[in-house]
Amino acid sequence: MGDDNDVRIYDKKYIKGLEFEAVFFVDIDQLAEQSPDLFLKYLYVGSSRAATFFAMTSKKSLPDSIISIRGQFVDNWQDI
């Protein structure tokens, strides 16, 4: 549906099996707090759907379960 140039927003529970040019997780720390039992599954499915670009933001800090990959990220958009 829609034009190929449109931005579409999907809930994390509906993206299994799809691929996207870019994937963004907004407030990843809140996702970890709200769904601790599904957090890593959601993160895996979302990150594996990104064809070109993957980004995430957090309000406070990265969840403990992914702090070990902190070195793979940049602090702001200007660093990309």
C-alpha positions in Angstrom: 0.0 0.0 0.0 1.1 3.5 -0.6 3.9 5.0 -2.6 7.4 3.4 -2.5 8.7 6.8 -1.2 6.3 6.9 1.8 7.6 6.3 5.3 5.7 3.5 7.0 5.7 2.8 10.7 5.1 -0.8 11.9 4.7 -2.2 15.4 7.5 -4.5 16.2 5.1 -7.5 16.5 4.2 -7.2 12.8 7.5 -7.2 11.0 8.6 -10.8 11.1 9.4 -12.0 7.6 9.6 -8.4 6.2 12.7 -6.4 5.1 13.1 -2.7 5.3 15.6 -0.2 4.0 16.0 1.3 7.5 14.9 0.2 11.0 14.6 2.5 14.0 14.0 1.5 17.6 13.0 4.6 19.6 13.5 4.4 23.4 15.0 1.0 23.4 15.5 1.2 27.2 11.7 1.5 27.6 11.1 -1.5 25.4 13.4 -3.5 27.6 11.5 -2.4 30.7 8.1 -3.0 29.2 8.8 -6.4 27.7 11.9 -7.9 29.4 11.0 -11.4 28.4 10.6 -10.5 24.7 13.1 -7.7 24.4 16.0 -9.6 22.9 13.7 -11.4 20.5 12.2 -8.0 19.3 15.7 -6.6 19.0 16.9 -9.5 16.9 13.8 -9.5 14.6 14.0 -5.7 14.1 17.7 -5.5 13.6 17.7 -8.4 11.1 15.1 -6.7 9.0 17.3 -3.6 8.2 18.7 -3.9 4.7 20.8 -0.7 4.9 20.5 1.2 8.1 19.7 0.4 11.8 19.3 2.9 14.6 18.1 3.0 18.1 17.6 5.7 20.8 17.3 5.4 24.5 16.0 7.9 27.1 18.4 6.9 29.8 20.9 4.3 29.0 21.3 1.1 27.0 19.7 -2.0 28.6 22.2 -4.2 30.5 21.6 -7.1 28.1 23.1 -5.1 25.1 25.7 -2.9 26.9 28.5 -5.2 25.6 27.8 -4.0 22.0 28.0 -0.3 23.0 31.2 0.2 21.0 29.3 -0.6 17.7 27.2 2.6 18.1 27.7 6.3 17.6 26.5 8.9 20.0 24.8 11.2 17.5 23.7 11.5 13.9 26.7 13.7 13.0 29.1 10.8 13.6 27.5 8.7 10.9 
